[in-house]
Amino acid sequence: MAKIFADLVKEMQSNNKTCVGVNTIKKINDQYNYTDEHPYGKGDSPEVSCGQTNEYNELQYIFDEKLHLPIILGAISEDEAIKALCEACKNLPNPRKREDFYDFLSDKLGIDIE
């Protein structure tokens, strides 16, 4: 019985994505196991992959292309941007549609992301 309980707790912990203490894109990506079945696909594909870190990092792309300017302009902080990315990965069903992902970030951060 104890082994069954221990296995259940271990499984729940491995499936438990959290944004507490997450302050980098690497920490977001580390929570996901991602295998790129279509390598070298960069840019605005219809879906967002959390955990993509090899040749192309999807969350870094979104940060650089969609969130960096609002950070520089003072509309949002870098910590707010990272937390919003983490929460979008955590809360949106997989596969995450890019439109839904950007809508989530827009709502969470109070800025327009297209």
C-alpha positions in Angstrom: 0.0 0.0 0.0 2.8 2.4 0.9 4.5 1.8 -2.5 1.2 2.5 -4.4 0.8 5.8 -2.4 4.5 6.7 -3.0 4.1 6.0 -6.8 0.9 8.1 -6.9 2.5 11.0 -5.1 5.5 10.8 -7.5 3.3 10.8 -10.5 1.3 13.8 -9.2 4.5 15.7 -8.6 5.8 15.0 -12.1 2.6 16.3 -13.6 2.4 19.3 -11.4 3.5 22.3 -13.4 4.0 25.4 -11.2 4.9 29.0 -11.8 6.0 29.6 -8.2 9.6 30.7 -8.2 9.8 30.6 -12.0 11.8 33.6 -13.1 13.4 32.4 -16.4 12.2 30.9 -19.6 14.6 28.0 -18.9 12.7 27.2 -15.7 9.4 27.2 -17.6 10.9 24.9 -20.3 12.4 22.6 -17.7 8.9 21.6 -16.6 8.0 20.1 -20.0 9.2 17.2 -22.0 9.2 18.2 -25.6 10.3 16.3 -28.7 10.5 18.3 -31.9 9.0 16.3 -34.6 9.4 19.1 -37.1 12.8 20.6 -36.4 13.9 24.0 -37.8 10.3 25.2 -37.9 10.6 28.8 -36.7 8.2 31.7 -36.3 4.5 31.9 -36.0 3.3 28.4 -36.5 -0.4 27.8 -35.5 0.6 26.2 -32.2 2.9 27.2 -29.3 5.2 24.5 -27.8 6.3 24.9 -24.2 9.6 23.1 -23.5 11.0 23.5 -27.0 14.7 24.3 -26.4 17.0 22.8 -29.0 17.6 24.6 -32.3 14.6 26.9 -31.6 13.1 28.1 -28.3 9.4 29.0 -28.8 9.0 30.9 -25.6 12.2 32.8 -26.2 10.8 33.8 -29.6 7.6 35.1 -28.0 9.5 36.9 -25.4 11.8 38.6 -27.9 9.3 39.3 -30.6 6.1 40.1 -28.6 7.1 41.1 -25.0 10.5 42.7 -25.2 9.3 46.1 -26.5 6.5 46.5 -23.9 9.2 45.7 -21.2 11.5 48.4 -22.6 8.6 50.9 -22.8 7.8 50.1 -19.1 4.3 48.8 -19.9 5.2 45.4 -18.2 8.1 44.1 -16.2 10.3 41.2 -17.2 9.0 39.2 -14.2 5.4 39.8 -15.3 6.2 38.6 -18.8 7.9 35.4 -17.6 5.1 34.6 -15.1 2.5 35.2 -17.9 4.4 32.8 -20.3 4.5 30.2 -17.5 0.8 30.5 -16.7 -0.1 30.3 -20.4 1.9 27.1 -20.7 0.3 25.7 -17.5 -3.3 26.8 -18.1 -3.9 26.4 -21.8 -4.7 22.9 -23.1 -2.1 21.2 -25.2 -1.8 21.6 -28.2 -1.8 25.3 -27.4 -3.2 27.4 -30.2 -1.1 30.5 -30.9 -4.1 32.8 -31.0 -5.3 31.5 -27.6 -1.8 31.8 -26.2 -1.5 35.4 -27.4 -5.0 36.2 -26.1 -4.0 34.8 -22.7 -0.9 36.9 -22.5 -2.8 40.0 -23.6 -5.4 39.5 -20.9 -2.9 38.7 -18.2 -0.5 41.5 -19.0 -3.1 44.1 -20.1 -1.4 44.8 -23.4 -2.2 44.0 -27.1 -0.3 41.0 -28.5 -0.9 40.0 -32.0 
